[in-house]
Amino acid sequence: MTVADDLSLCAGRPRTAGTGVSTAFGTFGELLQGVLPEEDGDFLVTLPVARWTMASFQADPGSDTLKVWPPHKKKALRLVSMILEDCSLRTGGQLSLETTLPEGKGLASSSADLVATARAVGNALDEPMPPRRIESYLARIEPTDGVLYPSIVAFHHRSVRLRAVLGSLPPMAVVSIDEGGAVDTVDFNRIPKPFTYGDKREYAGLLARVTEAVADRDLAEVGRVATRSARMNQVLRRKRQLDSMIRICEEEGGLGVVVGHSGTTLGILLDTADPSFVGKLASSAQACEQLAGNVTVYRTLSFH
């Protein structure tokens, strides 16, 4: 859908606006991220987790000023202006964002902010905000994760375009550590990718493997693909503790290691249906705390 297509969705609607509220989930890094041997080959495969951003937009037709809280959420405020401009609606308003996603860690916090914002503004304006329409806006702002879709998806994050809906997986836990600092998504995506043609062919194979694994609900294979993707990403953004996390995962009987490819987080995947899950969770968390001094446990999302 083009921006011109979006404009037609605004045509003929009443020029009134109220209050809209919506949410978007985050991800724990990516199950897979790399470059395919094709044009627009940059892609990722999402791992949705039970952490959210909530956006609330209160229109104020008596004002021409748009405000956002927290004040540093400038990209979300820019998105509000874009939507209002496309709908030829002159109004001020207040955008408020609340999130349980830490910023700059590779957990899709910025993507969740923007998707929740678009949906909240759409609700306030009584405007439909299907994923394709939101993508057309976000492509004008920054590379974006595939959190628009209630599914695990393969997504072209640089061009903000869905590649494929892969499906859903049984619930997993992610026992994670954070190596510290923060990564700016826009700056990261400006870094030239040092992957060879052979690497790109391997990424194509990994994408085929994870696509089949999600369809088969094969958590062990998903974990193997995630671990391989984490290793291949070391040439682009090195994780100091990756080898140690893989060792802990193997010792504790985890599924694999997943990372924020453009962030600072690493996590051990555990199957929550495993009869030994509680023990594995406790011992993995203890080992991770000894390694890094910080541990957070995330739960993945499953979808109907």
N, C-alpha and C positions, 0 to 999 in steps of 0.2 A: 504494500500500500504506500502510495506517495503522499507527500504533504498536501498536494492538491486534492487527493482522495479524502484526506482528513477534513479539509475545509467543507466538503459537501455534507459531512456528518453534522456540521454546525448549522447549516442553512435551514432557515424556516423555523428555528426554535425560539421560544420566548427569551427575551434578553433579561432574565432574572437569575439570581443565584442565591444560594443559602449556605448551609454547612454540609460538608462532606467528610466522612471518615473512612479510612481503609487501611489495610495491612499488606505487607509482603514478607515472605520468609527469606532467610539467608542461606548460605551454604557453608559446609566445611571444606574450604579449598575446592579442589576438583578431583574427581576420580581419574581424569586424564586431561592433559593439556599439551598442545604442541602445534606442529605445522604439517599439513598434508601436501602431497606433491601435485598441487593444483592451484589455480588462481584463487585468491581469497582463501588461502589454506589454513590460516590461523583459526584454531577451534579449541573448545573445551567440552568436557562432560561434567554436568553438575552433580553435586551431592547435597540435596536439600536437608537442612537441619531445623530442629524445633527452636529457633530463635527468630524474632520478628522485629520489623520496624512498623510503627503505627503512625500514620499521618492524619492530621486534621486540618481542613481548610475552612476558614470562616470568611465568606465574602463580605465586603463592606461597600455597597454601591455609593455611599456618600463620601467616599474617599478615593483618591487616585494613587495611594501609596500601598505597596506590597511589602510585608515584613515576614521574616522567618525566625523561628526559634528552634534550636540554638542559632545564634547569628552567623556562625561559620558555614551553615548549610547553603552556600551560595548557588550551587548547581541546582538544588531543588527549587530555589526561588526563581532561577532562570527558566526552569521548566514550567512553572506556573505562568510566567509572563508569555511564554511561547504558546501555551494552550489558550490563554485569554485572547491573545492577538489573533490566533487562527479562528477563533469563534467571534471575532469582532465585538468583544464584550469589554467595555470600559468599567472597571471596578477595582477598588483596592481590596485589601484583605490580609488576613493573618494565617500563615502556615506554621503549624507546630509539629515537630517530629520527636517521637520517643522510640528508643531502640534498646534491645538487649544484645546487639551485635557490636563488638569492639571495632574501632576504625583502624584501617591500615594494616590489618592482619591477614588479609586474603579470605575473608568470610563474606564477601559480597555486600558489605554494609552500604556502600555508595549506591550499588544497584538496587538494593532493597529500599533505600531512601527515595530514589527516583520513581520506582514502580509504585510504591505506596502513595507518593505524591500525586502521580498522574491519576491514579484511581480515586483518590480523595477529591481532587479538583473535578474529575468527571462526575462524581456523585453530587458535588455541590451545584454543578451546572446542569445536572440531568443529561449528561452527555455520555454515550457509550465509550468505553475505553478498552476495546479488545487488544490482545497482545500486538497484533500487527500495527495498530495505530500507535501504541506506546513505543514500539521499536522505531517508528519513523521520527519521533521526537528525540529519543535517546541517542540515535545515531548522530544527531547534530550536537551532542554534548560531550560524550566520552565513550570509550569501550565499556561494554556492559555485560554482566553475567546473565544467564538464562533463567532468572527467577520469576519471569512473567508466566511460566507454565507450571501447573501442578503435576509435575512429573520429573523424572530424570531425563535430561535432554542433551543432545549434542548441539552446540551453539557456536556460531561464528561471532566471537565477542568483539572483534575489531570493527566489523561492518554491522554489528547488532542485527543478526539474522539467524532465525531458527534453521538448523540443518535437519534434525530429526527428533521426534519424540521416541524415547527408548522404553519408557514404562516405569514401573515401580519395583522396589525391592523390599524384602522383609526388614523389620527394624534392626538397626545396629546401634551400638554405642561407639563413641569416638573418645578415647582417652588421650587428651592432647596436652602439649606443652607449647610455650611461646618463647621464641629466641630473643624477643625484645625488639624495640624500634617500631617503625611503621614504614609502609611502602605506598607511594602514590601510584594509583593505577595508570593514570595518563603517562607519567614519566616512565613507568615500567614498560608500557607498550611502545615506547619510542626506541627501546633498546633493540639493535639489530639481532635477529635470531641466528645463532651460529650453527644451525642444524644443516647437515649434509643431505644430499638426495637420498642416501641410504637411511638416514634418520627419519626423513619424511615418509619413506616407504614403511619403516617400522611403525611409525605413528598410525599409518593407515591400517596396518595389521592389528595394532592395539585397539583401534576404534572398532574394527570388525569383531574382535574378541569380546570387548565390553558390551557391545550391542547384543551379541548372542547371550552373554552371561546374564544381562538384565532380563532378557526375554525368558531365560531358563531359571531365573531367580537363584543363580549360582553365586553365592557370596564368596566362596573360596577363589573362584576365578576373578571376580571383581577385585578382591584384595590383591591378587597377583598383578593384575593390570595396574592398579593404583601404585603399587610398590615400584614397578618398572618405570612408570611415568615420573615418579618422584626422583628416581635415580637419573633419568635422562635430563631432568630439569636442572641438575647440579651445574651444568655448564652455563646456565643462564642466571639462576639465582641460587647460590649454594646454601644449603642448610647444614650448619656445623654438626648438628646432632643426628643427622639422618642415619648414619651407620649404627649408632647406638640405639636409636629407636627401632630399627629393623631387627637388631639383635634381641631387644626386649620382646618385640612382637613374636619372634620365633621361639624364644624361651617360654613365653606365656601361652603359646598356642593361639595367637591372634590370626586374623584373616589377612592382614597386610597393613601397610603404612600409607596414609593419605596426607598430602601436604597442600598448603596454600601456595600454589606455584608462583604467584605474584605477591606473596605475603610472608609472614614470619612464623606461621603455625605448622606443627606436625602432629599427627594423631595415629593411634593404633586402633584399627577397626576390630570390633568384637561382635559376634552374633549373640543377640540377646536371648535367642531360643536355645542356645547351647546349655545343656544340663549343668555345665561347670561355669556358667557365665558369672555368677556372683563372685566366686573365688578368683576367676581370671581378672575381673574388674578390679578387685581389691589389690591383687598382687601387681597388676600392670600399673595401677595408679601409684602404688608405693615405689615401684622401680622408676617411674617417670619423675616422681618428686625427688628422689635421690639424684637423678640425672640433672634436672633443670631447676628444681626448687619451686616449681609452679605446676599445677595440674588443673585442668578443667575437663569435665565430662559432658559431651554433647550427645543428643539423641537424634538419629536421622528420622526423616519423615517418610511415611508410606502413604500412597494415594490409591483411591479406588479407580 
